[in-house]
Amino acid sequence: MRYTEKYLARWRHLSGEEKITFLKAALCLIVVKVSLIILPFSTFRKFFHWFCKTATTQDLSQKKIATTVWAVDTAANLLPFSLLCLPRALTAKYLLRKLPSLTLEIGVEINPSKAFEAHAWVERNGSVIIGDWSGSVSYQRLWVWE
């Protein structure tokens, strides 16, 4: 009950644009998660590419980018199933698809003492905008999805 009240209080303080961005992020995360489960990855990739295709680019403000990243991470943490780095990165890439120079990166951790660990993140002009990691970890890029 306390958590519900806490989240409702936070919800009331969000602006209309933040609420819409949050709802879009939550819906997109659900669609991405379900699609990743039911579709072969090659089919998912074709659909995702088609949905992300846009004829126009739009330079969004840093605030809009930060709000979108916040919405994706917050919705992913609140939804009742696991949404790790790949669904978050795919959702952010889709929601920010008009932003030029946006790439989804997939890599593996460089640490021979640990088990294989993959990670997905989104970058813009070499800066990570979602999926950042601590400085003690390094990832080797395997795939860049533009």
SEDOLUM-204305 format. One record per residue (C-alpha): chain; x, y, z. Coordinates in Angstrom, 3 decimals. Layout:
BEGIN
LOVO  chain         x         y         z
LOVO      A         X         Y         Z
...
END
This chain:
BEGIN
LOVO  chain         x         y         z
LOVO      A     0.000     0.000     0.000
LOVO      A     2.829     2.394     0.853
LOVO      A     4.520     1.716    -2.489
LOVO      A     1.292     2.419    -4.346
LOVO      A     0.860     5.723    -2.555
LOVO      A     4.502     6.611    -3.178
LOVO      A     4.225     5.909    -6.913
LOVO      A     0.905     7.731    -7.199
LOVO      A     2.422    10.778    -5.497
LOVO      A     5.341    10.706    -7.945
LOVO      A     2.941    10.272   -10.870
LOVO      A     0.980    13.374    -9.841
LOVO      A     4.159    15.461    -9.903
LOVO      A     5.095    14.483   -13.476
LOVO      A     4.294    16.884   -16.283
LOVO      A     1.874    15.823   -19.001
LOVO      A     4.753    15.260   -21.423
LOVO      A     6.607    13.102   -18.891
LOVO      A     3.493    10.993   -18.289
LOVO      A     3.013    10.451   -22.025
LOVO      A     6.685     9.576   -22.501
LOVO      A     6.480     7.124   -19.595
LOVO      A     3.367     5.436   -21.010
LOVO      A     4.955     5.202   -24.472
LOVO      A     8.081     3.671   -22.935
LOVO      A     6.057     1.129   -20.944
LOVO      A     3.999     0.098   -23.986
LOVO      A     7.084    -0.110   -26.194
LOVO      A     8.944    -2.210   -23.602
LOVO      A     6.037    -4.676   -23.492
LOVO      A     5.875    -4.918   -27.297
LOVO      A     9.652    -5.370   -27.566
LOVO      A     9.718    -8.016   -24.796
LOVO      A     6.842   -10.019   -26.285
LOVO      A     8.295    -9.707   -29.798
LOVO      A    11.710   -10.919   -28.620
LOVO      A    10.024   -13.938   -26.996
LOVO      A     7.717   -15.009   -29.831
LOVO      A     9.651   -14.049   -32.965
LOVO      A    12.882   -15.486   -34.331
LOVO      A    15.543   -12.806   -33.916
LOVO      A    16.013   -12.379   -37.668
LOVO      A    12.280   -11.664   -38.054
LOVO      A    12.273    -9.327   -35.054
LOVO      A    15.246    -7.484   -36.522
LOVO      A    13.442    -6.943   -39.855
LOVO      A    10.286    -5.623   -38.127
LOVO      A    12.286    -3.430   -35.760
LOVO      A    14.268    -1.982   -38.643
LOVO      A    11.011    -1.256   -40.507
LOVO      A     9.436     0.438   -37.463
LOVO      A    12.552     2.518   -36.794
LOVO      A    12.884     3.663   -40.393
LOVO      A    12.193     7.366   -40.678
LOVO      A    12.620     9.810   -43.530
LOVO      A    13.238    12.772   -41.271
LOVO      A    15.692    13.510   -38.527
LOVO      A    15.044    15.750   -35.588
LOVO      A    17.571    17.139   -33.154
LOVO      A    15.952    16.672   -29.766
LOVO      A    16.853    18.673   -26.693
LOVO      A    19.038    17.084   -24.058
LOVO      A    16.067    17.313   -21.673
LOVO      A    13.848    15.303   -24.053
LOVO      A    16.564    12.651   -24.425
LOVO      A    17.041    12.494   -20.638
LOVO      A    13.269    12.246   -20.078
LOVO      A    13.014     9.382   -22.564
LOVO      A    15.914     7.498   -20.955
LOVO      A    14.392     8.084   -17.506
LOVO      A    10.992     6.822   -18.750
LOVO      A    12.498     3.658   -20.267
LOVO      A    14.526     2.807   -17.159
LOVO      A    11.687     3.630   -14.744
LOVO      A     9.062     1.685   -16.701
LOVO      A    11.469    -1.266   -17.040
LOVO      A    11.996    -1.282   -13.282
LOVO      A     8.252    -1.066   -12.526
LOVO      A     6.883    -3.604   -14.994
LOVO      A     6.345    -7.022   -13.413
LOVO      A     8.829    -8.939   -15.564
LOVO      A    12.532    -8.790   -16.251
LOVO      A    13.593    -6.142   -18.746
LOVO      A    17.361    -6.129   -18.967
LOVO      A    19.635    -4.129   -21.229
LOVO      A    18.496    -5.327   -24.683
LOVO      A    14.776    -4.452   -24.372
LOVO      A    15.718    -1.130   -22.781
LOVO      A    18.198    -0.304   -25.535
LOVO      A    15.748    -1.332   -28.276
LOVO      A    12.978     0.764   -26.705
LOVO      A    15.204     3.818   -26.339
LOVO      A    16.404     3.425   -29.927
LOVO      A    12.813     3.232   -31.164
LOVO      A    11.565     6.191   -29.096
LOVO      A    14.531     8.329   -30.173
LOVO      A    14.607     7.032   -33.762
LOVO      A    14.515    10.514   -35.323
LOVO      A    17.662    11.531   -33.485
LOVO      A    20.643    11.449   -35.885
LOVO      A    23.771     9.405   -35.151
LOVO      A    22.024     7.011   -32.753
LOVO      A    23.425     3.476   -32.644
LOVO      A    22.521     0.397   -30.656
LOVO      A    25.664    -1.443   -29.629
LOVO      A    26.007    -5.018   -28.444
LOVO      A    29.203    -6.214   -26.823
LOVO      A    30.781    -8.698   -24.458
LOVO      A    32.639    -8.003   -21.238
LOVO      A    36.418    -8.159   -21.441
LOVO      A    37.361   -10.091   -18.323
LOVO      A    38.887   -13.565   -18.663
LOVO      A    38.166   -14.380   -15.007
LOVO      A    34.404   -13.986   -15.444
LOVO      A    31.843   -15.971   -17.387
LOVO      A    30.588   -14.678   -20.707
LOVO      A    28.477   -11.592   -20.245
LOVO      A    26.872    -9.614   -23.055
LOVO      A    25.492    -6.099   -22.834
LOVO      A    23.461    -3.751   -25.049
LOVO      A    23.544     0.020   -24.954
LOVO      A    22.676     3.022   -27.102
LOVO      A    25.207     5.649   -28.092
LOVO      A    25.055     9.006   -29.773
LOVO      A    28.287    10.357   -31.205
LOVO      A    30.300     8.033   -28.964
LOVO      A    28.452     8.903   -25.732
LOVO      A    26.335     6.264   -23.991
LOVO      A    22.795     7.536   -23.456
LOVO      A    21.273     4.329   -22.004
LOVO      A    22.921     1.178   -20.709
LOVO      A    25.969     2.829   -19.163
LOVO      A    28.211     0.698   -16.954
LOVO      A    30.731     1.243   -14.192
LOVO      A    34.285     2.256   -15.019
LOVO      A    35.680    -1.058   -13.764
LOVO      A    34.046    -2.966   -16.627
LOVO      A    35.031    -2.912   -20.289
LOVO      A    32.992    -4.178   -23.201
LOVO      A    34.222    -5.188   -26.639
LOVO      A    31.747    -4.180   -29.341
LOVO      A    30.516    -7.097   -31.402
LOVO      A    27.711    -5.496   -33.316
LOVO      A    26.544    -1.972   -34.123
LOVO      A    22.913    -1.597   -35.146
LOVO      A    22.372     1.731   -36.892
END
